[in-house]
Amino acid sequence: MRILMISDVYYPRVNGVSTSIDTFREIFRHHGHSVTLIAPQYGLDDEPEADVIRIPAKPVPFDPEDRLMSWRHISRRGDTLPHAGFDLIHIQTPFVAHYFGVRLAKRLGIPCIETFHTHFEEYFYHYIPFVPKRTLRMLARMMTRRQCTAVDALVVPSRAMAKVLGGYDIKKVPRIVATGIHLADFQSGDGVRFRKKHRIPSSRPTLIHVGRLALEKNIEFLIAVLAHAKKLLPEIQMVIAGEGPAKPALERLARRLGVREDLHFVGYQSRAGDLQDCYAAGDVFVFASNTETQGLVLLEAMALGVPVVSTAVLGTEDIVGPGRGALLAKGNVGDFTAKVCHLLSDRDLRTRLSDEAREYPKEWSDNKLGIEMLSFYTQVIESRPISGFADDLRPADDA
């Protein structure tokens, strides 16, 4: 099978969509399939990668970490793609990638599916605060409905995201296929080495959080938890791994709450060992995002035996629960803090949850879920009638 993926985001931009794309590409290729990816160019020094087509792109004004691909350049690339013999197009994001992917699929007469990774209704207002939230919600729903109608089939990473689309009165029933994790990459980590490297005191109880430093991740809530927990456990500290536009605001909040010296920002961590060491440096992994459609970092922490305290909102509902190495907390500082302090104070409970945590992610094998996605591809290809060619892809002006 020859698969064309198209996305408005990919490495070096680190987030869940980039990780998902990379995970599925590796599994597909392992099973003998060809995968080509179209993604933005982030800089002239982007590391070349086989079967990745980089499109010139400009920074997004309200989100400078991301890029907007040039419509003119991606359309010109489209002129060469009809000769590649693709069987299916898989769109990963709803911006330039969506509109180009739909047009190209029509032109080639092949099926087109789209994964809805992000709950944009709860996302946009963090980045476009000058537009009323109600207006943004209406626009997000309208855009999503139209885009779902334009593709042949839909994929979502969690049951919660399937419910979101169902609430938009979308007639297509999405296939739920989560992103798996490569379990062999999360078998061991050296927390002692990590603490030494970053000069983090080794004797203090430590909370770990991994994720992009962005408003929608609700990290300010976790900093409030740290400040509240410090009244009960004065030696507590927190490590936050990741980068993002919210870092200055988070640092200001930590200073205001009197916990800046107890908070360690360590930046992005390489998945080739540093990330595993980071997880292993923690006594408890904490998570409180209200917009997560899956929550891969929870599974990664669990696979390394790190017990979790987390809320269960959207995609994390599929992960956090009894017997899964986690304590479920409510979305208020008091309850979350109580769960954290209880877990840190009870060694037997931490041991039990650690053992549970190591077992649970085995259900989320990347190979198992990759095969499930390939099976869905085959169903879509076999069920779709052959269509004709659409008009030329290129509009008169660049987007």
N, C-alpha and C positions, 0 to 999 in steps of 0.2 A: 504494500500500500504506500502511495506517495501522499504525504500530508503537508499542507501549507498552513502554518500558524501565522497570525498577524496580531501584533500587540502594540499599544502606545507606550508600553513600559517593559523594560528588561534590564538585566545587569549592564552597567555597574550600579544602576538604581536598585537598592535592596528593599524589597517588600514581599508580601505574600504572593502577589501575582508573578513576580520574577521567579520566585522559588518554585511555584506550581508549574510554570512553563518548563523550567529546567528539569524538574523531576519527571514530568511526563515525556519530554524529549528523550531523556536517557533510557527510560523503559521501552519506548517505542523502537528506538534504535537497537536496543538489546534484543528485541524480538524480530529484528530483520527488516523493519520499516524505514522508509526515508522520510526525514522531517526537515523542512526548510522553514526558517523563521524570518519574518520581516519585523524590524523593530527600529526605534529611533537611534540616531547617532547622538551621543552625549558629548563627544569631543573628538578632535582629530586624532587623539592618541588612544581611542577605544581599541582594546585588544582584539585583533582579528580572530574570528571563530568560524570554523567550517559550517557551511549551510546557514549562516546568519547574514541577512542582507540589511545593512544599516542605511537608513534614510536620513538625509539632512533634516535637522529639526531646530526649533527655537524654544528657549525657556518659556514656560507658562507664567504669565504675569503674576497670578495670585498663588502660584505654587512652584517656585523656581527650581526645585529638585526635579520636576518633571519636564517633559519635552512635547512640543506639538510638531508632528511630522509635516513636512512640506507636501501639499497635495500635488504640486507640479512634479516633484521628484518621484513620489511614490507611483504616480500615474505613468510616468515614463518607464519605470521599472516594470509596471504591469504589461507593457507592450512585449516584453521578453518572456513573460511567464506562461503564455499559452502553449509554448513548446516544451514545457517541463513535464507534462503528463500527470498533473496532480489529480488525485481521486476525490479529495475533500478539502475544504477550507475550514479552519477552526479559528474563529475570532475570539480574542481574549479580553478586549476592552472596548468601551462604547464610543470612542471618539473618532479620529481619522481612521483607525483600524476597522471600525465597524462599517463605515460608509464605503471605504475602498473594498473591503472584503465582500460585501454584498454585491457591489457592481462587478467585481471580478468573477465571482461565482456565477452570476448570470451570463457574463460574457463567455465563460468556459463551459457552461452547462453542467456544472457539478454542484453537489450539495454543500450547504454552508451551515455550520452550527456555531453557537456562541455560548461561552461561559460567562455567567454574571457573578463575578467574584465579589463585587462591592455593593453595599447598600447605600446608594448615592443619596437617597432621601434623608439619611441621617449624617451625610458626609459633607454635602455642598456648603451648608451654612457656616461650617468652620472656616471656609476659605473665601466665601463671598458674603461677609457679614453685613454689607450695606444693602442687601436685598432681603426683604422680609422672609422669615423662615417658611411661612405658609406659602408664599409665592414659589420659593425654591422647591418645596415639597411637591407642589402641583406640576412644576416644570419637569422635575425628576420622574414623576410617575408617567407623564405624557411621553417623555422621551423613551422611557423603558418600554411602554406599551407598543410604540411604533417600531422600536428596534426588534422586539420579540416577534412582531408580525412579519418582519422582513426576512427572517432566517428560517431555515428548514426545521431546526430543532434546537432545544435549549438544554444547557447543563448548569447545575448549581452545586456548590460544594457542601451544602448542608440542608437538613430538613427545614430549618428556620428560614433559609433563603427561598426555598420552594414555597413556603407559606407567604412570604413577602410578595412574590410574583403572583400567587393566587389571589391575594388581596387587591391586585391591580386589575382584576377581571381579564387576565390573559388566558386565552383558550388553550394554548399549547401546554401540555403537562411536561415540566422539565424533568430530565433525568438527574438524579442525585449521584454524583461521583466526586467524592472528596479527594483531595490531594494526599497521597501517602507519604511516609517518610522512609528513607533508606536506613533500616535498622542497624546495619553494620557500621554506619557512621556515628551512631549514638550508643555505643557499648561501654565507653569509658571516657573519663575526663580527669584532669589533674587539678583539683581545686587549690591545693597548696601552692602549686607552681603559679597559678593565675594570681593568687593573692600576693605572692612575692613580687611578681612582675609589675603589678599595679600598686604596690605598697599599701595594700589593704590589710588592716590588723587581722591576724589569724584567729584570735581567741574570741572575737565578738560574734554573737548570733547575727546571721546575715540573710537578708531578703534579696532575691534576684528578680530582675525584670528585664526581658529582652524584647525589643520592638522599636519601631520608628518613633522618634520624638516628635509627635504630632498631636494636635489638640484632640482629635477624635479617639486617641488611644486612652484617654482618661488617666494619664500619669499623674496629673495634679491630685487626683483622688488618692493615689498610692502614697504620695508625699505627705498628704494629710494623715493617712494611716500611720506612716512612720512617726510623725510628730506625736500622735496620740499614743502609739505603742511605747514610745520612749519614756513616757510618764510611768509605765508599768515595768518596762525592761530598759533601764538606762543605757545599757551597752549595745542595744540594737543598732544595726546599720543597714544600708541598702546599696546595692550595685545596680546601675541602670546601663544596659548595653544598647547602643544604637545612636543614630544621629538624626537630625531633623530640625525644622524651623522653630519648634517650640522650646528648644533648649534654653535660650535666654530667659524666657518667662518661667520655666521650671526652676531655674537657678534662683531667680528673684523670689519665687514662692518659698523655696527651701530656706533662704535667708530670713524671710519674714516669719516663718514658723520656727526658726531657731534650730534647723536640722541640716544646714548646709555642710557642716563638717562631718556629718554622719551619712552623707550621700556621695556616692562615687560614680561619676559619669566616665565610662571607659570607651565610648565610641563603638563603631561597628567592629565585629569580631569575625575573623576568617572562619569559614565552615570547615577548614582543613585542620582543625584542632583547637584553635583559640576559643571558638564558640563552645565547644564541649567542655573545655576547662572552666569557662565562665559559668555554665550551668552547675558544674560540680562544685564550684566555690560556695554555693548557696545552701543554707539549711532549709529554706522554703522558697518556692517560686511563686510570685504573686502576679495576678492579672485581673484587670477590671475594665477592659474595653467594652463599650456599648455598641460598637459598629462592626465587630469582627464577624465575618461570615464563616470562618472555620476555626482558626486558632492553632496553627501548626506549632507555635512555640510551646504550647502546653504539652503536646505529644513529645516534642524533643526533650523537654525537661523530664517528663515522666520516664522516657526510655532510659535516661541516665539515673533513674532512681531518686529524683528530687521530688519530694511531696509538694503538692500544690494547694494554694488557697486562691479561689477565683469566684467571681460572679458567673452566672450562667445566662448570658444574653445573646440572642441570635445564634451564631454558629457554635459558640462554646457550650450550648445546651446539649449538643451531640457528644461532647467530650467529658464534661465534669459531671460526676455522679457517684453514688455509693459503690464501693468496691473497685474504684478506678484510681486510687492513689491521691485523692483530692478531698478537701473540705469545701463545701459549697457555702459561699458567704452572700449575704444580702448586699444591696448596693448602697449601704450607708456606712459611714466611718466607724461607728460604734461596733456593729456586728462584725465587720471585716477585721477590725483590730482584735476583737475578742477571739476570733478564729486563729489569727496569726499568733497571738500570745499563748493560747492554749496549745497549739502545735509546737511552738518553740520550748514550752515548759514541760512537755510530756515526751520523753525519749522513746518510750514503748510505742506510742502512737506514731511518732515519726518513722520508726522502724517498720511498723505494719504498713503504713501508707507507702513507704519507699518500696517495699516488696510488691505491693499491688501495682504501683506505678510502673515498675519494670515489665510487668506482664501485659498490662492493658494495651500499649501501643502495637503489640504484635498483630492486633486486629486491623491496623492501619498500614500494612505493608505496601510500599510503593509498587511492587510488582503485581500484587493482587488487584490494586485499584487501577493500575495501568492497563492490565488485561481487560478489566471491566470497561474502561473507556474505549479500547480497541473494538470490543464487542459492540458497543454502541455505535461506533463509526460504521461498522459493517451493516448494522441494521438500517442506519440512515441511508447509506449508499444503495442498498438493495431495495429500499422502499420508495426511493425518489424517482419520479418519471424523468426521462431525458428532456431537457429544455433547450431552447435555441440560444443564440448569442444576443447580447445586449448591445447598446450603442458604445462608441468609443469611451474609454474611461476618463479622458482628460477634459476638464472644463476649460473655459477660456482663460480664467485667471487662477493664480495660486491662492490656496486657502490661508 
